């Protein structure tokens, strides 16, 4: 709409001669009101452009900030989106978000009309299926990299297949699809979870060389990373350890604590507690603190939420096997962007054996983190090779500080 223009301006009279003539003799105040209204109406009819409107920037796509969710609409010609869809919301993903942001900045995604962001699932298979269906209706999505809540759910696999058929780059991070469905994704970036379970099992075995009855705690047992970690742990500890139970909490933190209370009451011989997902560590510690029974249990866990790092510093956790979600976020974006740009050099560098068995997997490595004075030593994990790094807690905290992270 045009801004108000003085009724005495000659351009107005030239466009409105009949109006001006008809208004002769009308009071100045009335004439002013009528002419102002008429000018605004004519501006709309003639397609006049407001001075406050934004130019089209020569047809280049806008370089917007990465959105926090994938459900928002984008205008025609807007930024193309790279989306990482997690399985359930958790502080674990904060480091992955930092990696996504770093990749977006390093690769200058916004300069060429791309954004990258993480979308959070509600912890259910239905939630992920609905998210994937939404993506299928949106034309601005360049890539979807998912941590599948279920590795074997055919509906999740089918939605990924549909997106791939539309030309969307599909990958997995943190947790992979079952082997029968991996044809629906191009790559996996994350932990070797079988090795991760074995590393945690090795830590437990070295801490309790005479064996122990134990329970593993996890969100769901349909997710590939959960299956592989628990099975890897069991194979590493061997026959002198007795698994009493595997407790599922469906990513409910209150239920996670209740599970710990239940097994402590049910199995009085229990002496080893094993946390498989990031929030299981603080859930275990909360209950052990509550019952004042720290001296009875060895506690080994996956991942390093900020509260778990603090709890290790208080002497409440004996070993953590820590993933690298920062790298998961960074490398997933790096691959998806390189694919969109036809950057074969980067693709080859990231996956030099693509097309060969397991050549579509990028292992982001593991860290064994222990409190100062731990009986665990670096040489105990040398058999796992360079993908496993041994750090005491202060060294790990220094590593976090380098990347401005509070968890991993």
C-alpha positions in Angstrom: 0.0 0.0 0.0 1.3 3.5 -0.9 2.3 5.9 1.8 0.3 9.0 2.2 1.1 11.7 -0.4 0.1 15.4 -0.1 -3.1 16.1 -2.0 -1.5 19.2 -3.5 1.2 17.1 -5.3 0.7 17.6 -9.1 1.1 13.8 -9.8 -2.0 13.1 -7.8 -4.1 15.7 -9.8 -2.7 14.3 -13.1 -4.0 10.9 -12.2 -7.2 12.1 -10.7 -8.5 15.0 -12.8 -12.1 14.0 -12.5 -11.8 13.6 -8.8 -10.1 16.9 -8.4 -12.7 18.7 -10.5 -15.6 17.1 -8.6 -14.1 18.2 -5.3 -13.9 21.9 -6.1 -15.6 23.9 -3.5 -15.4 21.1 -0.9 -13.7 22.0 2.3 -10.0 21.3 2.5 -10.4 18.8 5.3 -13.1 16.8 3.5 -11.1 16.9 0.2 -8.0 15.7 2.0 -9.8 12.7 3.5 -11.4 11.7 0.2 -8.3 12.0 -1.9 -6.2 10.1 0.6 -8.6 7.2 0.5 -8.8 7.3 -3.3 -5.1 7.3 -3.7 -4.7 4.2 -1.5 -7.3 2.4 -3.5 -5.7 3.2 -6.8 -2.3 2.2 -5.5 -3.7 -1.3 -4.9 -5.4 -1.5 -8.3 -2.4 -0.4 -10.2 0.0 -2.8 -8.5 2.1 0.1 -7.0 4.9 -1.3 -4.8 5.2 -0.1 -1.3 8.5 1.5 -0.3 8.5 -0.8 2.7 8.5 -4.0 0.7 11.7 -6.2 0.5 13.4 -6.6 -2.9 13.8 -10.1 -4.3 17.6 -10.2 -4.0 18.0 -11.0 -7.7 16.3 -14.3 -7.4 18.9 -15.8 -5.1 17.6 -18.1 -2.3 17.5 -16.5 1.1 20.2 -17.4 3.6 18.0 -18.0 6.6 19.0 -19.2 10.1 18.6 -23.0 10.6 15.2 -23.7 11.9 14.7 -25.9 15.1 12.0 -28.0 13.5 11.1 -29.4 10.2 7.3 -28.7 10.2 7.5 -25.0 9.4 6.7 -23.8 5.8 9.2 -22.1 3.6 8.6 -19.7 0.8 9.2 -20.5 -2.8 12.9 -20.2 -3.5 13.7 -20.4 0.2 16.6 -22.3 1.7 17.1 -26.1 1.2 17.1 -28.0 4.5 19.3 -30.7 5.9 17.5 -32.3 8.8 18.8 -34.6 11.5 15.9 -36.4 13.2 16.7 -37.8 16.6 14.9 -40.6 18.4 14.0 -38.9 21.6 14.8 -35.5 23.1 17.8 -35.6 25.5 20.8 -33.5 26.6 22.9 -36.0 24.7 21.8 -34.2 21.5 23.2 -30.8 22.6 26.6 -31.8 21.4 25.2 -33.0 18.1 23.4 -29.7 17.7 26.8 -27.9 18.3 28.3 -30.1 15.6 25.5 -29.2 13.2 26.0 -25.5 13.9 29.8 -25.8 13.4 29.4 -27.6 10.1 26.9 -25.0 8.9 29.3 -22.2 9.8 32.5 -23.9 8.4 30.9 -25.0 5.2 29.1 -21.6 4.7 25.8 -23.3 4.0 23.7 -20.2 4.2 25.8 -18.5 1.5 24.4 -21.0 -1.0 20.9 -21.3 0.3 21.1 -24.2 2.7 20.4 -24.7 6.4 21.0 -27.6 8.8 19.1 -28.4 12.0 18.0 -31.1 14.3 14.3 -32.1 14.7 13.3 -33.9 17.9 11.1 -37.0 18.0 8.8 -37.7 20.9 10.4 -41.0 21.7 7.8 -43.1 19.8 7.9 -45.0 16.6 4.6 -43.3 15.5 6.3 -39.9 16.1 9.1 -40.7 13.7 6.8 -42.1 11.1 4.6 -38.9 11.2 7.7 -36.7 11.0 8.9 -38.6 7.9 5.5 -38.3 6.3 5.6 -34.5 6.9 9.0 -34.3 5.2 7.5 -36.1 2.2 5.1 -33.2 1.6 7.8 -30.5 1.7 9.8 -29.6 -1.4 12.6 -27.8 0.4 14.2 -30.8 2.1 17.6 -31.9 0.7 18.5 -34.5 3.2 17.1 -36.5 6.1 19.5 -38.2 8.5 17.7 -40.2 11.2 18.5 -42.0 14.4 15.8 -44.7 14.1 13.8 -45.4 17.2 13.3 -48.9 15.8 15.7 -50.5 13.5 13.1 -53.0 12.3 10.0 -51.0 11.9 8.9 -51.5 8.2 6.8 -48.2 8.2 9.9 -46.1 9.1 11.9 -47.9 6.4 9.1 -47.4 3.9 8.9 -43.6 4.6 12.7 -43.4 4.1 12.3 -45.3 0.9 9.7 -42.8 -0.4 11.9 -39.8 0.5 14.9 -41.4 -1.2 12.8 -41.9 -4.4 12.0 -38.2 -4.4 15.8 -37.4 -4.5 16.2 -36.7 -0.8 19.6 -37.8 0.6 19.0 -40.4 3.3 21.4 -41.3 6.1 21.5 -42.7 9.7 23.4 -41.3 12.6 23.9 -42.6 16.2 21.8 -45.8 15.5 21.4 -47.7 12.2 18.6 -49.6 10.4 18.4 -53.3 10.5 20.5 -55.0 7.7 17.3 -55.8 5.8 16.5 -52.1 5.5 19.9 -50.4 5.1 19.3 -50.3 1.3 17.0 -47.3 2.2 19.9 -45.2 3.4 23.2 -44.1 1.9 25.4 -43.9 4.9 25.8 -44.3 8.7 27.7 -41.8 10.9 28.2 -42.8 14.5 29.5 -45.3 17.0 30.3 -48.9 16.3 27.8 -49.9 19.0 28.9 -53.6 19.1 32.4 -52.4 19.9 31.0 -49.8 22.3 29.3 -52.5 24.3 32.4 -54.6 24.3 34.5 -51.6 25.6 32.0 -51.0 28.4 32.0 -54.8 29.2 35.8 -54.7 29.3 35.8 -51.9 31.8 33.3 -53.8 34.0 35.4 -57.0 33.7 38.6 -55.2 34.8 36.8 -53.5 37.7 35.3 -56.8 38.9 37.7 -59.5 37.8 35.8 -62.2 39.8 32.5 -61.5 37.9 29.2 -60.1 39.2 25.4 -60.3 38.8 24.3 -57.3 36.8 21.3 -55.5 35.2 21.4 -53.4 32.0 19.1 -50.3 31.8 17.9 -48.8 28.5 15.1 -46.9 26.9 13.9 -49.5 24.3 15.3 -52.7 23.0 14.1 -52.3 19.4 16.7 -49.6 18.6 19.8 -51.0 16.9 22.3 -49.2 19.2 20.6 -50.6 22.3 20.6 -54.2 21.0 24.2 -54.0 19.9 25.5 -52.3 23.0 23.8 -54.8 25.4 24.9 -57.8 23.4 28.4 -56.4 23.1 28.6 -55.9 26.8 27.3 -59.4 27.5 29.8 -61.0 25.1 32.7 -59.1 26.7 32.1 -59.8 30.3 31.8 -63.6 29.7 30.5 -66.4 31.8 31.6 -65.3 35.2 29.0 -62.4 35.0 25.3 -63.2 35.3 22.8 -60.9 33.6 19.7 -60.8 35.9 17.6 -58.5 33.7 17.3 -55.9 31.0 15.0 -53.1 32.1 13.3 -50.8 29.6 12.0 -47.4 30.4 10.7 -46.0 27.1 12.8 -42.9 27.6 10.8 -42.0 30.8 13.3 -40.7 33.4 10.9 -41.3 36.3 10.5 -44.9 35.1 14.2 -45.2 34.7 14.7 -44.5 38.4 11.8 -46.8 39.3 13.5 -49.6 37.4 16.7 -49.1 39.4 14.7 -49.3 42.7 12.9 -52.4 41.5 16.0 -54.4 40.6 17.8 -53.5 43.8 14.8 -54.8 45.8 14.4 -57.9 43.6 18.0 -59.0 43.3 19.8 -58.6 46.7 22.9 -60.2 45.2 23.2 -57.5 42.5 26.5 -55.7 42.5 26.9 -54.2 39.0 24.6 -51.6 37.4 25.0 -50.8 33.6 23.5 -47.7 32.0 23.0 -48.0 28.2 21.4 -44.7 27.3 22.6 -41.3 28.4 20.0 -40.6 31.1 20.4 -44.0 32.6 23.6 -42.9 34.4 22.0 -40.1 36.5 18.9 -42.3 37.1 21.2 -45.1 38.6 23.1 -42.6 40.6 20.0 -40.8 42.0 18.7 -44.1 43.4 22.0 -45.3 44.8 22.4 -41.9 46.5 18.9 -42.1 47.8 19.5 -45.5 49.3 23.0 -44.7 50.5 24.4 -47.9 49.0 27.2 -46.7 46.8 29.7 -49.1 48.4 27.6 -52.1 47.2 27.7 -51.3 43.5 30.0 -50.8 40.6 28.4 -48.4 38.1 29.4 -48.3 34.4 27.5 -46.3 31.8 27.3 -45.0 28.3 27.5 -41.3 27.4 28.3 -38.2 29.4 25.4 -35.9 30.3 26.5 -32.9 32.2 25.0 -34.2 35.4 26.7 -37.6 34.9 30.1 -35.8 34.5 29.4 -34.0 37.8 28.4 -37.3 39.4 31.6 -39.0 38.3 33.5 -36.1 39.8 31.7 -36.9 43.1 32.8 -40.5 42.9 29.5 -42.0 41.9 30.4 -43.5 38.5 33.3 -45.9 37.9 33.6 -45.7 34.1 31.8 -44.1 31.2 32.1 -45.0 27.5 31.5 -41.8 25.7 30.4 -41.3 22.1 31.1 -38.3 19.9 27.7 -36.8 19.1 29.5 -33.5 18.0 31.1 -35.5 15.2 27.9 -37.3 14.4 26.2 -33.9 13.8 29.1 -32.4 11.9 29.9 -35.3 9.6 26.3 -36.0 8.8 25.9 -32.4 7.6 29.2 -32.5 5.8 28.2 -35.6 3.8 24.7 -34.3 2.9 26.0 -31.0 1.8 28.8 -32.5 -0.3 26.2 -34.8 -2.0 24.0 -31.9 -2.8 26.9 -30.0 -4.4 28.3 -33.0 -6.3 31.5 -32.7 -4.3 33.0 -36.1 -5.1 36.3 -35.3 -3.5 34.8 -34.8 -0.1 32.5 -37.8 -0.5 35.5 -40.0 -1.4 37.5 -38.7 1.5 34.7 -39.4 4.0 33.8 -42.9 2.6 36.9 -44.1 0.7 35.4 -47.7 0.6 31.9 -46.8 -0.4 30.4 -49.8 -2.3 32.4 -52.3 -0.4 31.1 -54.2 2.8 30.7 -51.7 5.6 32.2 -49.0 3.3 29.1 -46.8 4.0 29.9 -46.5 7.7 31.9 -43.6 9.3 32.9 -44.5 12.9 33.1 -41.4 15.1 35.0 -43.2 17.8 34.7 -43.7 21.6 36.3 -42.4 24.7 36.8 -44.4 28.0 36.4 -41.8 30.8 37.4 -42.7 34.3 37.7 -40.7 37.6 41.2 -39.9 38.8 42.9 -42.8 40.6 40.9 -45.4 38.7 42.3 -49.0 38.5 41.5 -48.9 34.8 44.5 -48.1 32.6 44.9 -47.2 28.9 46.6 -50.5 28.0 43.5 -52.4 29.0 41.8 -51.1 25.9 44.6 -51.2 23.4 43.1 -54.1 21.6 40.3 -51.9 20.3 42.7 -49.8 18.3 42.9 -46.1 17.7 39.1 -45.6 17.6 39.0 -45.9 21.4 40.7 -43.1 23.5 41.4 -43.4 27.2 41.0 -40.2 29.3 40.7 -39.4 33.0 37.9 -37.0 33.9 39.9 -33.8 34.0 41.4 -34.5 30.5 37.9 -35.2 29.2 36.5 -32.0 30.7 39.4 -30.2 28.9 38.3 -31.8 25.6 34.7 -30.7 26.2 35.9 -27.1 26.8 37.7 -27.0 23.5 34.4 -27.3 21.7 32.4 -25.3 24.3 30.4 -28.4 25.2 28.9 -29.5 28.5 28.1 -33.1 27.5 28.9 -35.7 25.0 
